[in-house]
Amino acid sequence: QVQLVESGGGLVQTGGSLRVSCAVSGHSFSSYTMGWFRQAPGKEREFVGAITRTGATYYADSVKGRFTISRDNAKNTVYLQMNSLKPEDTAVYYCAATSSVIIGQPRQYDYWGQGTQVTVSS
């Protein structure tokens, strides 16, 4: 069984930065594509970005150039570095793991963390 635990969320002002981590336990972390999603109140869960097992990264247009995803396979951890934060980035952020080549859809992900709240004040 694979378990994911996010940490590092919090409150930050507009224009600030925050790094969220996702620690993964279980086997074969390095074989999974790791994705980040977010969900704001009253909205659907949306794709933020992902990093494949080879280190290729993909981002939603809304965060491209501001957010960076990285992974440390030795630590079984994936990171989401968020810069130039905006109030519209406020959401619960989730990490997830998939073996699928389709990385933008939540239903393709097999394992999910519990989420961490990120709030950006204006």
N, C-alpha and C positions, 0 to 999 in steps of 0.2 A: 504494500500500500504506500502511495506517495502522499506526503503531507506538505502543505505550503503555509508558511507563516509570514505575513507582511509586518513591517515595522517602519517607523520613521515619519509617519504622517504628522500633521499638526496645523497650526495657524501661522500664516505668513502674510506679509503685506504685498500689495501689487508691486510687481517688479522684482520681488525677492526670489530666492531659490530654496529648494528642498530636495533631499534625496530619500527615496523610499527603497527599502530592501525587501527581498523575498527569500527566505531560507527554505530550502527544500530537503526533506528527509525521505529516505527510501532509496530505491536502487535506480540506476541508469539516468541520473540527472543530466549527464552530458549528452544523452541521446535525444532529449526532448527539445522542441522549440518552446521557448518561454514567451508568453504574451502578457501584456498589460492592458487592462480594460478599466473603464471608469463608469460610474453611474451617479448621476445627479438626481435629486428628488423629482419624482414625476416624469423622469425620462428613461429611455431604454439604455441598457448597458452598451457602451460604445468602445470600439477598438481604439487603443492609444498607440500601440506599437508592439513589435515582437523582435526577438533575436533567435536565429536558428542555431542548431547545434554546431554549425561551422562558423558562427559569428556574424553572419549577414543580418543586417537590421532593416526594419521597415517601420514607417511611421504614418500616422494619420496626418492629413494636410494641416489640420488645426494645431498640431504640435511640432511639425517639422521645423527644424532650426532652433527650437527652444528646449526640446526634451532629448535625452540620450539614454539609450538602453545598453547595458553591458552585463557581462556574466563572468563569474569566477568559478570555473568547474572544480577547482581544488577545494573551494569552500562551499560548493553546492548552493551558490547564491546568485541571484540576478538583481540588478539595480536599475532604478529609474531616476535619473538626474533631471530635475525640472528647473529650468531657469526662466527668467522674464515672465513670471507667473501672472496670470490675469484672473479677475473674479470669475470668469466663465470656466476656469479650470477647477473650480470647487466641485468636489465629488468624493465618493468613496472609490478608492483605487484598489483593484484586484489584480493579483498575478495568477497565471494559469499555465498549465503544461499540456502540450499536445504532441502526438506523433503524426498528425496530419500535415499535409503540404498546404492545406487551406488554412490560413492563419488569421484571417480577419473576422471570422464568425465565432461568436461565443460557443455555439453548439458543437464546434469541432474540438473543443478542449475537454480533456478527460478529468483534470484535477484543478481545483480552485482553492485559493486562500480565503480567509475570512474577511479580508478587506481592511483598509485603513483610511481614515478620514483625512482629506486635505481641504483646508479652507483658506481661501485667498480673500483678504479684506481689501476694500477699495479705499 
